[in-house]
Amino acid sequence: MKERLVLLPGWGMHSGVWGDFATQLSQYFTLTLIDHLPSLGNIDAVGDGIVELLDDEPFYLLGWSLGGSVALNMAQRYPSRVKGVILLAANPCFVANETWTGMPLAMFRAFTQQVHLNAAATLQHFLALQCQGVANGDELLNTLKARFASKEMLPLNDLMQNLALLEKVDLRDMLASLTCPVVAILSDNDALVPVTIGQAMQMLQPNLQLHIIEKAGHIPFVIQTEVCVNIICAFIDGIRKN
Protein backbone atom coordinates (compact mmCIF):
# COMPACT_ATOMS: atom_id res chain seq x y z
CA MET A 1 0.00 0.00 0.00
CA LYS A 2 1.35 3.42 -0.95
CA GLU A 3 2.07 5.99 1.73
CA ARG A 4 0.02 9.21 1.58
CA LEU A 5 2.03 12.34 0.77
CA VAL A 6 0.37 15.76 1.09
CA LEU A 7 1.85 18.56 -1.06
CA LEU A 8 1.54 22.12 0.26
CA PRO A 9 2.32 24.91 -2.25
CA GLY A 10 4.14 28.18 -1.57
CA TRP A 11 2.78 31.70 -1.18
CA GLY A 12 0.50 32.76 -4.03
CA MET A 13 1.03 29.43 -5.78
CA HIS A 14 -1.29 26.48 -6.43
CA SER A 15 -1.17 22.76 -7.17
CA GLY A 16 -0.74 23.35 -10.90
CA VAL A 17 2.89 24.41 -10.47
CA TRP A 18 4.06 20.93 -9.41
CA GLY A 19 3.89 19.55 -12.96
CA ASP A 20 6.11 16.53 -13.65
CA PHE A 21 7.29 16.49 -10.03
CA ALA A 22 3.83 15.40 -8.87
CA THR A 23 3.56 12.96 -11.76
CA GLN A 24 6.77 11.24 -10.74
CA LEU A 25 5.87 11.21 -7.04
CA SER A 26 2.51 9.61 -7.85
CA GLN A 27 4.36 6.48 -8.99
CA TYR A 28 5.48 5.90 -5.40
CA PHE A 29 2.92 7.64 -3.18
CA THR A 30 -0.77 8.38 -2.92
CA LEU A 31 -0.78 12.14 -3.37
CA THR A 32 -3.07 14.78 -1.92
CA LEU A 33 -2.49 18.10 -3.65
CA ILE A 34 -3.66 21.11 -1.66
CA ASP A 35 -4.76 23.51 -4.37
CA HIS A 36 -4.16 26.76 -2.45
CA LEU A 37 -3.12 27.30 1.14
CA PRO A 38 -6.19 28.51 3.05
CA SER A 39 -6.03 32.26 3.70
CA LEU A 40 -7.08 32.42 7.32
CA GLY A 41 -4.50 34.81 8.79
CA ASN A 42 -3.53 32.32 11.51
CA ILE A 43 -1.15 29.45 10.85
CA ASP A 44 -2.93 27.14 13.30
CA ALA A 45 -6.19 27.73 11.42
CA VAL A 46 -4.46 27.10 8.09
CA GLY A 47 -3.17 23.74 9.31
CA ASP A 48 -6.52 22.83 10.85
CA GLY A 49 -8.25 23.60 7.56
CA ILE A 50 -5.94 21.24 5.70
CA VAL A 51 -6.33 18.43 8.25
CA GLU A 52 -10.10 18.67 7.83
CA LEU A 53 -9.66 17.82 4.14
CA LEU A 54 -7.86 14.55 4.95
CA ASP A 55 -9.11 11.23 6.19
CA ASP A 56 -7.89 9.59 9.40
CA GLU A 57 -4.85 7.77 8.02
CA PRO A 58 -1.36 9.08 8.91
CA PHE A 59 0.46 11.01 6.20
CA TYR A 60 3.70 12.69 5.19
CA LEU A 61 3.86 16.42 4.51
CA LEU A 62 5.85 18.16 1.79
CA GLY A 63 5.86 21.93 2.10
CA TRP A 64 7.37 24.29 -0.42
CA SER A 65 8.32 27.77 0.85
CA LEU A 66 5.35 29.04 2.92
CA GLY A 67 3.97 25.51 2.66
CA GLY A 68 6.99 24.38 4.69
CA SER A 69 5.96 26.66 7.56
CA VAL A 70 2.46 25.18 7.48
CA ALA A 71 3.95 21.67 7.43
CA LEU A 72 6.06 22.36 10.53
CA ASN A 73 3.05 23.73 12.37
CA MET A 74 0.89 20.74 11.44
CA ALA A 75 3.60 18.24 12.43
CA GLN A 76 4.04 19.82 15.84
CA ARG A 77 0.30 20.07 16.52
CA TYR A 78 -0.74 16.71 15.02
CA PRO A 79 2.10 14.35 16.01
CA SER A 80 -0.07 11.26 15.77
CA ARG A 81 -1.04 12.08 12.19
CA VAL A 82 2.19 13.36 10.60
CA LYS A 83 4.79 10.66 9.95
CA GLY A 84 7.47 12.91 8.48
CA VAL A 85 8.10 16.36 7.01
CA ILE A 86 9.86 17.39 3.79
CA LEU A 87 10.86 21.05 3.73
CA LEU A 88 11.40 22.19 0.15
CA ALA A 89 13.09 25.59 -0.21
CA ALA A 90 11.49 26.52 3.11
CA ASN A 91 12.55 28.68 6.04
CA PRO A 92 10.96 28.37 9.52
CA CYS A 93 11.40 32.14 9.95
CA PHE A 94 11.12 33.76 6.51
CA VAL A 95 11.84 37.37 7.49
CA ALA A 96 15.32 38.08 8.87
CA ASN A 97 15.89 39.33 12.40
CA GLU A 98 18.89 39.86 14.67
CA THR A 99 19.30 36.10 15.26
CA TRP A 100 18.18 34.60 11.94
CA THR A 101 18.98 34.89 8.25
CA GLY A 102 16.11 35.54 5.87
CA MET A 103 14.60 38.25 3.69
CA PRO A 104 15.29 41.74 5.12
CA LEU A 105 12.14 43.21 6.66
CA ALA A 106 12.31 46.39 4.56
CA MET A 107 12.53 44.33 1.37
CA PHE A 108 9.65 42.13 2.47
CA ARG A 109 7.42 45.12 3.21
CA ALA A 110 8.32 46.75 -0.11
CA PHE A 111 7.28 43.52 -1.85
CA THR A 112 4.03 43.50 0.13
CA GLN A 113 3.30 47.05 -1.02
CA GLN A 114 3.95 46.05 -4.63
CA VAL A 115 1.48 43.19 -4.30
CA HIS A 116 -1.12 45.60 -2.92
CA LEU A 117 -0.61 48.02 -5.83
CA ASN A 118 -0.45 45.47 -8.66
CA ALA A 119 -0.78 41.84 -7.62
CA ALA A 120 -0.71 40.32 -11.12
CA ALA A 121 2.49 42.10 -12.19
CA THR A 122 4.19 41.43 -8.84
CA LEU A 123 3.39 37.74 -9.02
CA GLN A 124 5.02 37.57 -12.45
CA HIS A 125 8.12 39.23 -10.96
CA PHE A 126 7.95 36.75 -8.08
CA LEU A 127 8.05 33.85 -10.55
CA ALA A 128 11.17 35.39 -12.10
CA LEU A 129 12.82 35.61 -8.67
CA GLN A 130 12.26 31.90 -8.21
CA CYS A 131 14.24 31.19 -11.40
CA GLN A 132 17.02 33.68 -10.67
CA GLY A 133 20.53 32.41 -11.36
CA VAL A 134 19.54 29.07 -12.89
CA ALA A 135 20.64 27.63 -16.22
CA ASN A 136 18.10 28.05 -19.03
CA GLY A 137 16.36 30.59 -16.81
CA ASP A 138 14.14 32.05 -19.53
CA GLU A 139 12.91 28.63 -20.60
CA LEU A 140 12.21 27.56 -17.03
CA LEU A 141 10.45 30.82 -16.30
CA ASN A 142 8.16 30.26 -19.27
CA THR A 143 7.42 26.76 -17.95
CA LEU A 144 6.63 28.11 -14.50
CA LYS A 145 4.47 30.91 -15.92
CA ALA A 146 2.49 28.42 -18.01
CA ARG A 147 1.89 26.21 -14.97
CA PHE A 148 0.90 29.19 -12.86
CA ALA A 149 -1.55 30.37 -15.54
CA SER A 150 -3.31 26.99 -15.51
CA LYS A 151 -5.42 28.10 -12.52
CA GLU A 152 -6.88 31.41 -11.38
CA MET A 153 -4.77 33.73 -9.25
CA LEU A 154 -5.79 34.05 -5.62
CA PRO A 155 -7.84 37.15 -4.72
CA LEU A 156 -5.82 40.10 -3.43
CA ASN A 157 -7.20 39.75 0.10
CA ASP A 158 -5.97 36.15 0.30
CA LEU A 159 -2.53 37.11 -1.01
CA MET A 160 -2.23 39.90 1.54
CA GLN A 161 -3.39 37.71 4.43
CA ASN A 162 -0.81 35.06 3.64
CA LEU A 163 1.93 37.69 3.29
CA ALA A 164 1.01 38.99 6.75
CA LEU A 165 1.25 35.42 7.99
CA LEU A 166 4.65 34.95 6.35
CA GLU A 167 5.98 38.17 7.90
CA LYS A 168 5.16 37.24 11.48
CA VAL A 169 5.57 33.47 11.52
CA ASP A 170 8.56 32.13 13.46
CA LEU A 171 8.51 28.35 13.83
CA ARG A 172 12.06 27.79 15.06
CA ASP A 173 10.82 26.49 18.40
CA MET A 174 8.44 24.11 16.64
CA LEU A 175 11.28 22.81 14.45
CA ALA A 176 13.46 22.29 17.53
CA SER A 177 10.75 20.30 19.33
CA LEU A 178 9.66 18.21 16.35
CA THR A 179 9.52 14.48 17.13
CA CYS A 180 8.89 13.13 13.63
CA PRO A 181 11.69 12.81 11.03
CA VAL A 182 12.35 15.90 8.90
CA VAL A 183 14.39 16.52 5.76
CA ALA A 184 15.23 19.86 4.15
CA ILE A 185 16.00 20.32 0.45
CA LEU A 186 17.64 23.67 -0.31
CA SER A 187 19.39 25.27 -3.26
CA ASP A 188 22.75 27.02 -3.03
CA ASN A 189 21.51 29.99 -5.10
CA ASP A 190 17.96 30.45 -3.82
CA ALA A 191 17.16 34.18 -4.00
CA LEU A 192 14.42 33.87 -1.36
CA VAL A 193 15.71 31.31 1.17
CA PRO A 194 19.43 31.64 2.07
CA VAL A 195 21.23 28.31 1.88
CA THR A 196 22.95 29.08 5.20
CA ILE A 197 19.69 28.43 7.03
CA GLY A 198 20.30 24.70 6.41
CA GLN A 199 23.02 24.53 9.03
CA ALA A 200 21.03 26.85 11.29
CA MET A 201 18.07 24.46 11.10
CA GLN A 202 20.34 21.54 11.98
CA MET A 203 21.53 23.45 15.04
CA LEU A 204 17.90 23.67 16.13
CA GLN A 205 17.00 20.10 15.11
CA PRO A 206 20.14 17.89 15.03
CA ASN A 207 18.21 14.99 13.47
CA LEU A 208 17.22 17.06 10.44
CA GLN A 209 18.52 15.59 7.19
CA LEU A 210 19.90 18.29 4.88
CA HIS A 211 20.33 18.15 1.11
CA ILE A 212 21.70 21.09 -0.85
CA ILE A 213 21.18 21.13 -4.60
CA GLU A 214 23.34 23.28 -6.85
CA LYS A 215 21.89 26.13 -8.92
CA ALA A 216 18.24 25.16 -8.50
CA GLY A 217 16.92 28.57 -7.42
CA HIS A 218 13.72 28.56 -5.39
CA ILE A 219 12.24 25.77 -7.53
CA PRO A 220 14.43 22.66 -7.08
CA PHE A 221 11.41 20.48 -7.84
CA VAL A 222 11.29 21.99 -11.35
CA ILE A 223 15.03 22.18 -12.09
CA GLN A 224 16.16 18.97 -10.38
CA THR A 225 12.92 16.99 -10.41
CA GLU A 226 14.44 13.51 -10.35
CA VAL A 227 16.97 14.43 -7.66
CA CYS A 228 14.20 15.74 -5.41
CA VAL A 229 12.03 12.68 -6.02
CA ASN A 230 14.93 10.37 -5.15
CA ILE A 231 15.64 12.26 -1.91
CA ILE A 232 11.99 12.06 -0.89
CA CYS A 233 11.71 8.35 -1.73
CA ALA A 234 14.88 7.55 0.25
CA PHE A 235 13.68 9.63 3.21
CA ILE A 236 10.28 7.94 3.45
CA ASP A 237 11.72 4.49 2.73
CA GLY A 238 14.16 4.99 5.58
CA ILE A 239 11.31 5.84 7.96
CA ARG A 240 9.32 2.77 6.89
CA LYS A 241 12.31 0.50 7.57
CA ASN A 242 12.91 1.86 11.09
C-alpha positions in Angstrom: 0.0 0.0 0.0 1.4 3.4 -0.9 2.1 6.0 1.7 0.0 9.2 1.6 2.0 12.3 0.8 0.4 15.8 1.1 1.9 18.6 -1.1 1.5 22.1 0.3 2.3 24.9 -2.3 4.1 28.2 -1.6 2.8 31.7 -1.2 0.5 32.8 -4.0 1.0 29.4 -5.8 -1.3 26.5 -6.4 -1.2 22.8 -7.2 -0.7 23.3 -10.9 2.9 24.4 -10.5 4.1 20.9 -9.4 3.9 19.5 -13.0 6.1 16.5 -13.7 7.3 16.5 -10.0 3.8 15.4 -8.9 3.6 13.0 -11.8 6.8 11.2 -10.7 5.9 11.2 -7.0 2.5 9.6 -7.8 4.4 6.5 -9.0 5.5 5.9 -5.4 2.9 7.6 -3.2 -0.8 8.4 -2.9 -0.8 12.1 -3.4 -3.1 14.8 -1.9 -2.5 18.1 -3.6 -3.7 21.1 -1.7 -4.8 23.5 -4.4 -4.2 26.8 -2.5 -3.1 27.3 1.1 -6.2 28.5 3.0 -6.0 32.3 3.7 -7.1 32.4 7.3 -4.5 34.8 8.8 -3.5 32.3 11.5 -1.1 29.5 10.9 -2.9 27.1 13.3 -6.2 27.7 11.4 -4.5 27.1 8.1 -3.2 23.7 9.3 -6.5 22.8 10.8 -8.2 23.6 7.6 -5.9 21.2 5.7 -6.3 18.4 8.3 -10.1 18.7 7.8 -9.7 17.8 4.1 -7.9 14.6 5.0 -9.1 11.2 6.2 -7.9 9.6 9.4 -4.9 7.8 8.0 -1.4 9.1 8.9 0.5 11.0 6.2 3.7 12.7 5.2 3.9 16.4 4.5 5.9 18.2 1.8 5.9 21.9 2.1 7.4 24.3 -0.4 8.3 27.8 0.8 5.3 29.0 2.9 4.0 25.5 2.7 7.0 24.4 4.7 6.0 26.7 7.6 2.5 25.2 7.5 3.9 21.7 7.4 6.1 22.4 10.5 3.1 23.7 12.4 0.9 20.7 11.4 3.6 18.2 12.4 4.0 19.8 15.8 0.3 20.1 16.5 -0.7 16.7 15.0 2.1 14.4 16.0 -0.1 11.3 15.8 -1.0 12.1 12.2 2.2 13.4 10.6 4.8 10.7 10.0 7.5 12.9 8.5 8.1 16.4 7.0 9.9 17.4 3.8 10.9 21.1 3.7 11.4 22.2 0.2 13.1 25.6 -0.2 11.5 26.5 3.1 12.6 28.7 6.0 11.0 28.4 9.5 11.4 32.1 9.9 11.1 33.8 6.5 11.8 37.4 7.5 15.3 38.1 8.9 15.9 39.3 12.4 18.9 39.9 14.7 19.3 36.1 15.3 18.2 34.6 11.9 19.0 34.9 8.2 16.1 35.5 5.9 14.6 38.3 3.7 15.3 41.7 5.1 12.1 43.2 6.7 12.3 46.4 4.6 12.5 44.3 1.4 9.7 42.1 2.5 7.4 45.1 3.2 8.3 46.7 -0.1 7.3 43.5 -1.8 4.0 43.5 0.1 3.3 47.1 -1.0 4.0 46.1 -4.6 1.5 43.2 -4.3 -1.1 45.6 -2.9 -0.6 48.0 -5.8 -0.5 45.5 -8.7 -0.8 41.8 -7.6 -0.7 40.3 -11.1 2.5 42.1 -12.2 4.2 41.4 -8.8 3.4 37.7 -9.0 5.0 37.6 -12.5 8.1 39.2 -11.0 7.9 36.7 -8.1 8.0 33.9 -10.5 11.2 35.4 -12.1 12.8 35.6 -8.7 12.3 31.9 -8.2 14.2 31.2 -11.4 17.0 33.7 -10.7 20.5 32.4 -11.4 19.5 29.1 -12.9 20.6 27.6 -16.2 18.1 28.0 -19.0 16.4 30.6 -16.8 14.1 32.0 -19.5 12.9 28.6 -20.6 12.2 27.6 -17.0 10.5 30.8 -16.3 8.2 30.3 -19.3 7.4 26.8 -17.9 6.6 28.1 -14.5 4.5 30.9 -15.9 2.5 28.4 -18.0 1.9 26.2 -15.0 0.9 29.2 -12.9 -1.5 30.4 -15.5 -3.3 27.0 -15.5 -5.4 28.1 -12.5 -6.9 31.4 -11.4 -4.8 33.7 -9.3 -5.8 34.0 -5.6 -7.8 37.1 -4.7 -5.8 40.1 -3.4 -7.2 39.8 0.1 -6.0 36.2 0.3 -2.5 37.1 -1.0 -2.2 39.9 1.5 -3.4 37.7 4.4 -0.8 35.1 3.6 1.9 37.7 3.3 1.0 39.0 6.7 1.3 35.4 8.0 4.7 35.0 6.4 6.0 38.2 7.9 5.2 37.2 11.5 5.6 33.5 11.5 8.6 32.1 13.5 8.5 28.4 13.8 12.1 27.8 15.1 10.8 26.5 18.4 8.4 24.1 16.6 11.3 22.8 14.5 13.5 22.3 17.5 10.7 20.3 19.3 9.7 18.2 16.3 9.5 14.5 17.1 8.9 13.1 13.6 11.7 12.8 11.0 12.3 15.9 8.9 14.4 16.5 5.8 15.2 19.9 4.2 16.0 20.3 0.5 17.6 23.7 -0.3 19.4 25.3 -3.3 22.8 27.0 -3.0 21.5 30.0 -5.1 18.0 30.5 -3.8 17.2 34.2 -4.0 14.4 33.9 -1.4 15.7 31.3 1.2 19.4 31.6 2.1 21.2 28.3 1.9 22.9 29.1 5.2 19.7 28.4 7.0 20.3 24.7 6.4 23.0 24.5 9.0 21.0 26.8 11.3 18.1 24.5 11.1 20.3 21.5 12.0 21.5 23.5 15.0 17.9 23.7 16.1 17.0 20.1 15.1 20.1 17.9 15.0 18.2 15.0 13.5 17.2 17.1 10.4 18.5 15.6 7.2 19.9 18.3 4.9 20.3 18.1 1.1 21.7 21.1 -0.8 21.2 21.1 -4.6 23.3 23.3 -6.9 21.9 26.1 -8.9 18.2 25.2 -8.5 16.9 28.6 -7.4 13.7 28.6 -5.4 12.2 25.8 -7.5 14.4 22.7 -7.1 11.4 20.5 -7.8 11.3 22.0 -11.4 15.0 22.2 -12.1 16.2 19.0 -10.4 12.9 17.0 -10.4 14.4 13.5 -10.4 17.0 14.4 -7.7 14.2 15.7 -5.4 12.0 12.7 -6.0 14.9 10.4 -5.1 15.6 12.3 -1.9 12.0 12.1 -0.9 11.7 8.4 -1.7 14.9 7.6 0.3 13.7 9.6 3.2 10.3 7.9 3.5 11.7 4.5 2.7 14.2 5.0 5.6 11.3 5.8 8.0 9.3 2.8 6.9 12.3 0.5 7.6 12.9 1.9 11.1 
